[in-house]
Amino acid sequence: MPEMDGLETLRRLRTASDSLNRATPAVALTAKIAPEDIASYLQAGFASVSAKPINVADLASAIARVLAERPRVDA
């Protein structure tokens, strides 16, 4: 992303004034998939990490896992 990276984007979401942005799970899409890179994304607050190039089945699986683990919020 030209203006900011995913870590900065997540930081801004987590410090947003509305609770929806603070609680929304995020999946990192990255070419940096060394174990230490993955650990840093998870430590930063990403719910999951998927590698680029994107494999649609892997991404769908990561999203399904994140949604299954997320507490349900009734609107």
Summary of the structure (lengths in Angstrom):
residues: 75
radius of gyration: 12.9
end to end distance: 31.7
largest distance: 38.4
contacts: 163
relative contact order: 0.16
helix: 51%
strand: 11%
